[in-house]
């Protein structure tokens, strides 16, 4: 965590907590059954963990801390599935937190770190929404990414200015 000293504890907590919140909000963008939701959470957890292999030290540090807190998918540990009571409010909260993270990065990170973190978060959201198709019959057909999911990812990208 060589990057943490640049940030206040509150700001570091925001940067570390946001990837998990993105997983939950991206999954909540389209109501689904429990199997699809579980697949989305697993894809999100995998995408977060993959950040440990990033070429960017900030993304590596944040991903390592998230995995230390939530468990390592490579060890079979799964991110807990938390379905919000109000999906719209959860998505709006994540977008608000993402805007705050953009401000924090703008004040404390160099341009490469800020861009890498923003790109990684959008990638996490894209992994979640692309994890399992919605609709169809007996697992065939349906939309891989629904319009609601596309809209959430687009909003996240816009808020982060990615």
C-alpha positions in Angstrom: 0.0 0.0 0.0 2.6 2.5 -1.0 -0.1 4.9 -2.2 -2.1 5.1 1.0 0.0 7.9 2.6 -1.1 10.3 -0.2 -4.7 9.9 1.0 -6.6 10.6 4.2 -8.1 7.5 5.9 -11.5 8.6 4.7 -10.4 9.1 1.1 -8.5 5.8 1.1 -11.6 4.1 2.5 -13.6 5.6 -0.4 -11.2 4.3 -3.0 -11.1 0.8 -1.4 -14.8 0.5 -0.8 -15.9 1.8 -4.2 -15.1 -1.3 -6.3 -17.3 -3.5 -4.1 -20.1 -0.9 -4.3 -19.7 -0.9 -8.1 -20.3 -4.6 -8.2 -23.5 -4.3 -6.2 -24.8 -1.4 -8.2 -24.0 -2.9 -11.6 -25.7 -6.1 -10.5 -28.7 -4.2 -9.2 -29.1 -2.3 -12.6 -31.2 -5.3 -13.9 -33.3 -7.4 -11.5 -32.4 -11.0 -12.0 -32.7 -14.4 -10.4 -30.2 -15.6 -7.7 -28.1 -17.6 -10.1 -27.4 -14.7 -12.4 -26.8 -12.4 -9.5 -24.3 -14.8 -8.1 -22.5 -15.0 -11.4 -22.4 -11.2 -11.6 -20.9 -10.9 -8.1 -18.3 -13.6 -8.9 -17.4 -11.9 -12.1 -17.0 -8.6 -10.2 -14.9 -10.2 -7.5 -12.7 -11.7 -10.1 -12.3 -8.4 -11.9 -11.4 -6.7 -8.6 -8.9 -9.4 -7.8 -7.4 -9.1 -11.3 -6.5 -5.5 -10.4 -3.6 -7.0 -8.2 -1.9 -7.8 -11.5 -2.4 -4.3 -12.9 0.6 -2.4 -14.2 -0.5 0.5 -12.0 0.6 0.6 -8.3 -2.6 2.4 -7.1 -4.9 -0.2 -8.7 -2.7 -3.0 -7.3 -2.8 -1.5 -3.8 -6.6 -1.0 -3.8 -7.3 -4.4 -5.3 -5.0 -6.1 -2.8 -6.7 -4.4 0.1 -10.2 -5.2 -1.2 -9.2 -8.9 -1.6 -7.6 -8.9 1.9 -10.9 -7.6 3.3 -13.3 -9.7 1.2 -11.4 -12.9 0.4 -9.5 -14.2 -2.6 -11.5 -15.7 -5.4 -8.4 -17.7 -6.4 -8.8 -19.4 -3.0 -12.5 -20.1 -3.6 -13.6 -17.2 -1.4 -16.7 -15.4 -2.8 -17.8 -11.8 -2.4 -21.0 -11.7 -0.3 -24.1 -11.0 -2.4 -25.9 -8.0 -1.0 -29.1 -7.1 -2.9 -30.1 -3.5 -2.1 -33.7 -2.9 -1.0 -33.8 0.1 -3.4 -31.6 -0.6 -6.5 -32.1 2.9 -8.0 -30.9 4.5 -4.7 -27.9 2.1 -4.6 -26.9 3.0 -8.1 -27.3 6.8 -7.4 -25.2 6.4 -4.2 -22.4 4.6 -6.2 -22.4 7.3 -8.9 -22.2 10.0 -6.1 -19.3 8.1 -4.5 -17.6 7.8 -7.9 -17.8 11.5 -8.4 -16.2 12.0 -5.0 -13.5 9.5 -5.9 -12.8 11.4 -9.1 -12.3 14.6 -7.0 -10.0 12.7 -4.5 -7.9 11.3 -7.4 -7.7 14.7 -9.0 -6.3 16.2 -5.8 -4.0 13.4 -4.6 -3.1 11.1 -7.6 -1.0 11.7 -10.6 -2.7 11.5 -14.0 -1.7 7.9 -14.7 -2.9 6.6 -11.3 -6.2 8.4 -11.7 -6.8 7.2 -15.2 -5.9 3.6 -14.3 -8.2 3.6 -11.3 -11.1 5.0 -13.3 -10.6 2.6 -16.2 -10.4 -0.3 -13.7 -13.7 0.6 -12.0 -15.5 0.8 -15.4 -13.9 -2.6 -16.3 -15.3 -4.0 -13.0 -18.8 -2.8 -13.9 -18.5 -4.2 -17.4 -17.5 -7.6 -16.1 -20.5 -7.6 -13.8 -23.1 -6.7 -16.4 -21.6 -9.1 -19.0 -21.5 -12.1 -16.7 -24.8 -13.7 -17.5 -27.6 -13.1 -20.0 -31.0 -11.9 -18.9 -34.2 -13.3 -20.2 -34.4 -16.1 -22.7 -35.7 -19.6 -22.1 -33.8 -22.3 -20.2 -30.6 -20.4 -20.4 -30.8 -19.7 -24.2 -31.3 -16.4 -25.8 -31.9 -13.2 -23.8 -29.7 -10.1 -23.6 -26.1 -10.4 -22.6 -26.2 -6.8 -21.4 -29.5 -5.1 -21.0 -30.2 -1.4 -21.8 -30.5 -0.7 -18.0 -27.1 -2.3 -17.4 -25.6 -0.4 -20.4 -27.0 2.8 -19.0 -25.5 2.3 -15.6 -22.0 1.6 -17.1 -22.4 4.7 -19.3 -23.3 6.8 -16.3 -20.4 5.5 -14.3 -18.0 6.2 -17.2 -19.4 9.7 -17.5 -19.1 10.4 -13.8 -15.6 9.2 -13.7 -14.8 11.0 -17.0 -13.3 7.8 -18.3 
